[in-house]
Amino acid sequence: MEPTVFPNQWGTQYTPGTDSGADAAQAVPSQARIGTVVWGLVILALATLIIISKLGVVALNGTYVLIGLMLGAGAALVIGGLLSARSKNSARSGNKPAGTAGIK
């Protein structure tokens, strides 16, 4: 029985049960995921707002802050996902992104 081989996102293959290190050596580092960046920004914004409210600079309503953060994070995730899908589709089809006509 032959081992099952799984392709990964970098075009290399991984065979379960092997630990030769060949797959790791061929792996290309990927870009930061949109979700990671968005949730990191949400945490930074929340921490900043907590510090500002504790300093007494501004009085904040927690409900409104939470609603605003969730709306902003949701919009950023949807827009980032759409842009990511668009760039992957244009890369697969060999097309250049919009607005890059004539650029070599």
BELLIN-V892178 format. One line per field, one symbol per residue. psi: psi as a letter, one per 40 degrees, with the letter a starting at -180 (. if undefined). A space follows every 10 residues. Layout:
psi: ???
This chain:
psi: hiihhhiaee eiihhieife eddddehhhi ihiddddddd dddddddddd ddddeedihi hddddddddd dddddddddd dddddddddd ddeeiiiiee heh.
